[in-house]
Amino acid sequence: MSGPLRFEVSATCSESNARLGRVETPHGGFDTPAFMPVGTQSCVKGLWPHQVEETGSQIILNNAYHLMLRPGDAAVARRGGCHQFMRWSGPILTDSGGYQAYSMAHINRLDEDGVRFRSIVDGAWVDLGPERSMEVQNNIGADIIMAFDDCPPAGDPQDVVGFRKRVTTDGHRGLAHHERLRDAHERTVRWLDRCVKAHQRPTDQALFGIVQGGTDLELRAASVEAICQHDLPGFAVGGVAVGERPEQIAEVVAFTAPRLPAQKPRYLMGVGYEQDIVHAVRSGIDMFDCVLPTRNARNAQAFTRSGRMNLKNAKFAEDDAPIDSSCDCATCTGGYSRAYIRHLLNASESMAGSLVATHNLRHFQRLMLDIRRAIRDNDWSAFRAGWPELRTDLAPLS
């Protein structure tokens, strides 16, 4: 394999922009469209690496921001990089820290150099910019690394309440919302130039650029044009699933994805729910990540083809059925009943989260298998029959 990444498209859909492909990296390959479980601290919560692999997951995500703070990116490098450190032999992707700059906007300071924020570990001030983000990710050693970007809130802070209000105030920036979106787009372009120059391992780590622009389609088009001036191994759509309605996510993705280079993998960051994934695939997206399968598992929520279920509900106290009788995961085929898992949840036993996470990850990988089959066979009618709860008509395809 020449270069850090190879991507081949093996089939395309006649009724949408969906495509079937495969990505090869120095640590092996993965089929696309692909769903990447999130291993924030070099660990997919509650599961051993071999258990993650058994769910059908072929690539995982590590969080560069968190690993920079603890144990430190240099410490990971001294232990052979993230693959050796966490005993995962397959491909790994790291984010850049840009999303954390967004999600902790209430405690950070942003300027042209980057972001200054308080460490969640010890409260010390930490500086993170394009050059430092590249250094961190070069040290961690993932196969795919992300450019450091400025991720703005999707919606106008005046229209947001609760937690999203806290992370979208942008008071330290002093800009109206549309000005903030333009400012973030332009800064992301400038930061990408610096990331490309600072990237010290271009032969074995594939750097992806990130498109911003919020829900403004004109800005999205401008961002695509500017970011794609760099001939990078892949490109990502960022700044979605940060407070928009599903219809807005679908519109932005349907507009943006087909404008990205067809010969490069396209990654939609932080998405998400099943119907968001399906629509994004039909828009031309190849890669996804989200914490939902494992985070929701710890909160008693299981994903099934007929919808989500809360396993703490009293109606499951005498229910000896598996979470989903149609599922082939180790939890559902291993004899673990809804009643047993409910008992573990109510007893605050950590095994409950592991059992549900195993099922949820397999659920998402089965979704991807069926999506890939629909593209290969050019048969979305069979897919819709197998996933009757999902909507695929959220927005028109470009």
N, C-alpha and C positions, 0 to 999 in steps of 0.2 A: 504494500500500500504506500503510494507516494503522498506525502503531506499528512497532516494530523487527522484527516477525516475523509471518507469517501461515501458518497450518497448516490444511490441508483433507484430510479423509479421503474417498477416492473409492470404496473397496470394503472389505468386511469378510468374514471367513471364517466359514462356518456351523458349523464343527466346532472352532473355537478362538477366542481373543481377537485373532488376527492382523488387522492392518488395513493397507491400501495408502493412501499419502497423498503429499503434497508440502508442503515447507516453502519459503517465500519470504523472502528477506532482502534488505538493501540491496545486496548484491553477487551477487544471483541466487538461484536456487532449487536444491533437490535433492529427489530422489525418496526416499520412505521405504517400507519399511525401508532404512536407509542405513548403509554401513560407511565410517568416516572414517580414512584413513591418518594416521599420527602424524608430524608434522614438528616434532620437539622444538625445534630451534634455528632455526625458520623455514626448514626444509629437510627434505624427505622423503629420508632418507639414500640417496645414490647416484643420485638421479634429478633431472632437470630438471623444472620445473613442467609443461611441455607433455607430458612423458612420463608424469607422474602422471595428467594429464587423459586421456591416451590409454588408460589402463587402465580408464576408465569412472568414476573417482573424481570426485565432484561437490563434495565438501566435505572439508577437511582440518583437523587439529588442530595448534595451536602450544602450546608449554609456557611458561606465564607465569612460572613459577619460574626456569627457565633463562634466559629472555630478560631478566628482571629483573636477573640477575647479570651477564649478558654478551649483548649490548653495553650493556644498561640500557634500561629501558622508555622513558625520556625520549629516548634516542638513536633508538629505533624511531619514536617520535612525530615527532621532527624530520625524519624521512625519509618522512613521509606515512602512517605506520602500517604494519601487517604486510603488507597486500595490496601496497602499493607497494614495500615493503622487499624482499619475496621474489619479486615479480613473479607473484603468483597472483591472478587476477581474480575467482575464485569465492568462495563462503562460507568463513569460517574460524571455528573455535571455539577458545577458550583455556580451559585448566583454571585453577584458582585457586591452586595451591600446596599445597592440603590433603593431596594424596596424598604429596607429598614430605615433609611433616611426619610422615606414617606411615612411609614407607620409610627415613627417616633418624632414626628414634626414638632410636637409640643415641647420636646426637650433637646432639640438640636439647633445648630446655626449653620446656614448654608450660604456659601459664596462661590466665587469662581474657582477657588482652590479645591473645594470639596465640602464635606460635612464635618462639623465638630459636634460631638455628642457625649453624653455621660454614659460610661460603661454600666451595663446592667449587672455586672459582676461585682465591681468595687466602687462605682461612682466616679472614677477618674475620668478626666477629659480625654477623648480619643479623636484623632483626626483621620479621616478616610477620604481620599480623593482618587482620581484615576490611576496615578502611579502607584499609590499604596494598595489599591484594590488589585492591580495586576501583580504586584509583589506577593500579596497574600495568596492569590489563586495559583501563581506559579509555584509557591511553596507547598500548597496543599496538594497539587499535582493531579487535578481532575482532567479527564479527557476533553471535556467541553467546558469552557469558561465564558463568563459574560462580561461585556463592557460595563463600566461604571456609568450609570445613567441618573438623570434627575426625574424621578417619578412624581408627577403632580397628582392631586386629587382629581377624580373624574368629574365630580359635580361641584356646582357653586356652593361654597361653605354656608351661604345663607339658607340653602335648602336642605341642609343636613342636620341630623339630630343625633344625640347619644354619642357612642364611641367614635363614629365617623366624624362628628363635629370636632372632637378633640384632635383627630389626626389630619383634619383638612383645614384648620384655621389659617395656616400660612401667615399668621400675623407678623412674623419676623421678616417676611418678604414684602409686605406692604403693596401688593399688586391686586388689581381686580382679577376675577377668575380667568377671563380669556387672555389677559396679559400674562397671567401666571402660566397658562398652557403654552403660549408662544415662547415665553422665557425658558421653560423647561425643555421644549423641543430644541431651541437654539443651543442651549447649554449642553444638552445630550450630544449634539453633533460635535461641538468643540471638544467635549470630553472623550468622544470616540477617537478623535485624532490623537489625543494624548495616550489613550489606552494602546492603540496600535504601535506607537513609538516605544512604549514602556514594556510591552509584552516580550519577555525574554525566552520563551519556549515555543515559538511558532511552529516548529517542526513536529512537536508531539502533543500540543494542546491547541484545540480549535477554538478561536475567539469568535463569538457571535456578537453582532451589533444589535441594538435594541431600538425599535421604532416607538416614538412617543406621539403625543398630540391630543390625548384625552378623547372626548367624543366629537371633536371638531374634525370633520373629514378633510377639510382643506389643509389643516395642519398635519393630519396623518399622511396625506399625499406628499406634502413638502418634506416630511420626515423620512418617508421611504426613499425619495429621490436623493436626499443628502446622505443618509446612512449607507445606502447602497453604492455610493461613490467608492467605498472601500470594497475590494474584492475579497470578502471574508468567507470562511467555510460555511457559515450559516447566519440566519437572521431571526430575530424574535420580535413579537408584538408585545410590548409592555404597557403598563398603565391601564389595564382592564381588570375587571372584577375588583375594583376599588371603590365601590359604592353605586355603580350604575345599575339600572334595571336590566334583566335578561335581554329584553328587546334591544337595548342600547349596545350591550356587549355583542350581540349577534350582528347588528348593523356595522359596528366598527370593524369586526373581524371579517365580515363578508366583503367590506370595502378594501381592507388593507391587505389581506393574505394574497389575493391574486396579483397584486402589484409587486410582491417580493420575487426575487429571481427564482424561476421555475426549477433550475438545476441545483438549488441549494435547499437544505432542510429548513422548514419554517416552524418556529416554536412559539406557542401561545403561553405566556407565563402566568402561573397561578390559577389556572382553570382546569377542572372545576367540577361542577355538577354534570350528570350524564348528558342532559339535553344540550348543555353548552358545548360539550365535547363533540357531540354528533353534528351540530350545526357548524362548528369550526372545522371539523374534518371535511364536510361538504363544501366549505369555503376554500379549502386547500391547505389546512394546517396539518403538520406531521408529528408534532411533539407537544406533550402536556405534562404539567405537574400540579399537584395539589395536596394539602394536608388533610383533606376531608376524610379519606378512608380510615386513617389512624386516629385523628383527633376526635372524630365523631364516635369511633369505636370506644374510646375512653369515656364517652358520655352516653353510653348505652344505645347508640343509634346504629342500626344495621341497615345496609342498602340491599334491596332485592329488586327483581324485575317488576314486581307489582307495587313498588314504592318503599319508602323508609318505614322502619318500625322501631319503637322505643321499647327495648327489652326489659325495662324496669316496670312496665305497666303490669298491673295486678292480674290482667287476663292471662298472662304467661306463667303464672305460679304453678299451674297444674298441666302445662303444655309440654308434652314429651317429644314433640316434633323438632327436627333441626331448624336452624334459622331459615333455611330455604331448601326444600327437598329437591330442587332442581340443580343445586350447586354441588360441584365436585371438590370443594376445598376440604382441607384436613379437618376443619371444625365440623362441617356438615356431614361428612362421611365418617367421622370418627366417633359418632354416637353422642355428641354433646348436645343436650336438649336445650330448648328455650328456658325451661324451668330451672335447669342447672345453671345456665349462664345468668339468669335473673338472680338466683341465690348468690352467686359470686359477686355480682354487681352490688347487691344490697349489703354484702359482707365486706365490701371494699377490698376484695381480693384482686391483685394485679393480673392474675391469669384471665380474668374476664375480658380485660382490654385486649390481651393477646389473642384470645379466641375470636373475638369480634373483628379485630384488625385483620387477622388471617382471612376471615370470610370477606370483609370489605375489599381488601386488596385483590382477592381472587375475583370478586364481583366486577371490579373495574377492568381487570385483565380479560375476563370473559367478554365484557363489552367491547374491548379493543379487538379481540379475536373475531367477534361477529362483525364488527365494522370492516376489518380487513377482508373477511370472507365476502361481504357485500360488495366491496370494491372489486375484488378478484373476479367474482361471478357476475358483476354488473347487475346485482339483484337487490335493490333496497326494499322491495316489497316484502321479501322474506325477513329482512332485518326488522322492519316495522312490526311484522307479525310476532316476532320473538320479543320485542320490547314495546309493548302496546302503550305503556305509560309515558313514553318520550314523545315530545313534539320536535319536529324537524322543520317547521315552517315559521320560525320566529321572525325572519327577515328575508327579503329577496336576495338571491345570490347575484353578485356582480357579473 
